[in-house]
Amino acid sequence: MSKVRKKLTPSEREALRDDILNKLNANEITLGEAVAQFRSALTGLTQAKYAELIKISRRSLQNIESDSGNPSIQTINKVIKPMGMKLGIVLK
């Protein structure tokens, strides 16, 4: 039995994105957890399908989502670009 996902409206997508980013900025979740939440909630894709889409290995995506390994900035940017983001430095 396949799972039917409700398509999010633009405002729902934005609210979800803001919620995940706020949790990330408050150190309530890790970068890997944020990536996993973005991938599943915003795209609805499995790790394998998303990795294929962004042209990285499923293992690399799995390592990022589990906060293991040492991904390059280029790889992280490949992962988050479809979500409208880019890794950078924010001065506080």
The 8 nearest C-alpha neighbors of each residue, nearest first, counted from 0:
[[1, 2, 3, 4, 5, 43, 45, 44],
 [2, 0, 3, 4, 43, 5, 44, 45],
 [1, 3, 4, 0, 5, 43, 44, 45],
 [4, 2, 1, 5, 0, 6, 43, 44],
 [3, 5, 6, 2, 43, 7, 40, 1],
 [4, 6, 7, 3, 8, 43, 2, 40],
 [7, 5, 4, 8, 41, 3, 12, 11],
 [8, 6, 11, 12, 5, 9, 41, 10],
 [7, 9, 11, 10, 12, 6, 13, 5],
 [10, 8, 12, 11, 13, 7, 14, 6],
 [9, 11, 13, 12, 8, 14, 7, 15],
 [12, 10, 14, 8, 13, 9, 7, 15],
 [13, 11, 9, 15, 10, 14, 7, 16],
 [12, 14, 16, 10, 11, 15, 17, 9],
 [15, 13, 11, 17, 16, 12, 18, 10],
 [14, 16, 18, 12, 13, 17, 11, 19],
 [15, 17, 13, 19, 14, 18, 12, 20],
 [16, 18, 20, 14, 15, 19, 21, 13],
 [19, 17, 15, 21, 16, 20, 14, 22],
 [18, 20, 22, 16, 21, 17, 23, 33],
 [21, 19, 23, 17, 22, 18, 24, 16],
 [20, 22, 24, 18, 23, 19, 17, 25],
 [23, 21, 27, 25, 19, 20, 24, 28],
 [22, 24, 20, 26, 28, 21, 25, 27],
 [23, 25, 21, 26, 22, 20, 27, 28],
 [24, 26, 22, 27, 23, 21, 28, 20],
 [27, 25, 23, 28, 24, 22, 29, 21],
 [26, 28, 22, 25, 23, 29, 24, 21],
 [29, 27, 23, 26, 22, 32, 33, 30],
 [28, 30, 32, 31, 33, 23, 26, 27],
 [29, 31, 33, 32, 34, 23, 28, 66],
 [64, 32, 30, 66, 34, 63, 29, 33],
 [31, 33, 35, 29, 34, 30, 64, 28],
 [32, 34, 30, 36, 31, 35, 37, 29],
 [35, 33, 37, 31, 36, 32, 38, 64],
 [36, 34, 32, 38, 33, 37, 64, 39],
 [37, 35, 33, 39, 34, 38, 40, 32],
 [38, 36, 34, 41, 40, 35, 39, 33],
 [39, 37, 35, 42, 36, 41, 40, 34],
 [38, 40, 43, 36, 37, 42, 41, 44],
 [41, 39, 37, 43, 36, 38, 42, 15],
 [40, 42, 37, 38, 39, 43, 12, 36],
 [43, 41, 44, 38, 39, 40, 37, 49],
 [42, 44, 39, 40, 41, 38, 45, 4],
 [45, 43, 42, 49, 48, 39, 46, 38],
 [44, 46, 48, 47, 49, 43, 39, 38],
 [45, 47, 49, 48, 50, 57, 44, 60],
 [46, 48, 57, 50, 45, 49, 51, 44],
 [49, 47, 51, 45, 50, 46, 44, 52],
 [48, 50, 52, 46, 51, 47, 44, 45],
 [51, 49, 55, 57, 47, 53, 52, 48],
 [50, 52, 54, 48, 49, 53, 47, 55],
 [53, 51, 49, 50, 54, 48, 55, 47],
 [52, 54, 50, 51, 55, 77, 49, 78],
 [55, 53, 51, 52, 50, 56, 77, 49],
 [56, 54, 50, 53, 51, 57, 59, 60],
 [55, 57, 59, 58, 50, 60, 54, 51],
 [56, 58, 60, 50, 47, 59, 61, 46],
 [57, 59, 61, 56, 60, 62, 55, 50],
 [60, 58, 62, 56, 61, 57, 63, 55],
 [61, 59, 63, 57, 62, 58, 64, 50],
 [60, 62, 58, 64, 59, 63, 57, 65],
 [63, 61, 67, 59, 65, 60, 64, 68],
 [64, 62, 66, 60, 31, 65, 61, 67],
 [31, 63, 65, 61, 62, 66, 35, 32],
 [64, 66, 62, 63, 67, 31, 61, 32],
 [67, 65, 63, 31, 64, 62, 68, 30],
 [68, 66, 62, 65, 63, 69, 64, 61],
 [67, 69, 62, 70, 66, 63, 59, 65],
 [68, 70, 71, 67, 63, 62, 66, 59],
 [71, 69, 74, 68, 72, 75, 63, 59],
 [70, 72, 74, 73, 75, 69, 76, 68],
 [71, 73, 75, 74, 76, 70, 86, 77],
 [72, 74, 76, 71, 75, 77, 70, 78],
 [75, 73, 77, 71, 76, 72, 70, 78],
 [74, 76, 78, 72, 77, 73, 79, 71],
 [75, 77, 73, 79, 78, 74, 85, 80],
 [78, 76, 74, 75, 80, 79, 53, 73],
 [77, 79, 75, 76, 80, 74, 53, 81],
 [78, 80, 76, 82, 84, 81, 77, 75],
 [79, 81, 84, 83, 82, 77, 76, 78],
 [82, 80, 83, 79, 78, 84, 77, 53],
 [83, 81, 80, 79, 84, 37, 41, 78],
 [82, 84, 80, 81, 79, 85, 16, 76],
 [85, 83, 80, 79, 82, 86, 81, 76],
 [84, 86, 76, 80, 87, 79, 83, 75],
 [87, 85, 76, 84, 72, 88, 75, 79],
 [88, 86, 85, 89, 72, 84, 76, 90],
 [87, 89, 90, 86, 91, 85, 72, 24],
 [90, 88, 91, 87, 86, 24, 85, 23],
 [89, 91, 88, 87, 24, 86, 25, 85],
 [90, 89, 88, 24, 25, 87, 26, 23]]
